[in-house]
Structure formats: C-alpha cells, structure tokens
Amino acid sequence: MIAPGKADKKAARTARLSAALRENLKRRKAQARGRAKSDDAAEPSSPERAAAEGQTPDFRRNRGND
C-alpha cells in the first residue's frame, strides 16, 4: 500500500506531467501550422502536399508497363 504522503506526491506529479504534455502538444501543433503555412508559399508541389491532397507518388520502376 502507498503511504498517504506518497500518493499525494504521485498525484501532483501526474498532474504536472499531464499539463506539461498538453502545453507541449499545443506548441508542436502551432509549429506545424507555421511550417505548413510557410511551405504552402514556398513550394506548392511538395510531396507532403500531394499526399495531403490524396495524390500518391508512383514509385514503380516500370511505370509504362501496367
């Protein structure tokens, strides 16, 4: 059994870590939005954009032979 003091410390640590993870996720999403915005202006025909639009690149060796 966990002592009452230890349980409180563990709960506080879990809450701190949860808050830190939420903030980290918000920061990473904001960075990704910023990169996507700058990528759209810089390179309109990037492979990432093609994948996002549902177009997949053709990696077959002999493309003409179906």
JOQUITA-V124755 format. One record per run of one state. SS is the DSSP state (2 for helix, 1 for strand, 0 for the rest). FROM is the first residue (numbers start at 1). LEN is the number of residues. If there is no record, write none. Layout:
BEGIN
ss->{SS & SS}
from->{FROM & FROM}
len->{LEN & LEN}
END
This chain:
BEGIN
ss->{0 & 2 & 0 & 2 & 0}
from->{1 & 4 & 43 & 47 & 53}
len->{3 & 39 & 4 & 6 & 14}
END
